Amino acid sequence: MKTLTDKWYLLPLILIVLMLVGKKAKGQDTLQVKALLEAYGVKHVDIVLRQTVLETGWYKCTNCSMRYNNLFGFRLKKHVSDSNPLGYIPFKNWQESVKRFAWYQKTYYNEEKYPNYYDHIRNSGWSSSPTYVEYLKKMW
């Protein structure tokens, strides 16, 4: 029997609801993003959610990674161009960027080495700002 802690069985339903309801800003708000992060099994969801808000200015920025449906500011040099000088990875929709983050975390996050997720963020090179983690901690 499936339980509420086994959230994978909810993923198709959550995606359908997000597509039907998601028309705010570029189709997401914090509740929708949080639901999808949880459905993908992302760890430390509240911290990761803060990262999306910080990276995108509450999903309202127009000259940042949001232009590319990228909630996390993922970048690759191969995407650098005159119209994308920072090389943000473009996604078909914001849900795809959440899927990419889930993959990123499963691939690169070592919970034994960094039980405090803020330490992982600080040591992974996620941000060049020395105050990034402190700012995340002060958000709501």
Summary of the structure (lengths in Angstrom):
residues: 140
radius of gyration: 15.2
end to end distance: 36.0
largest distance: 52.9
contacts: 370
relative contact order: 0.12
helix: 53%
strand: 1%
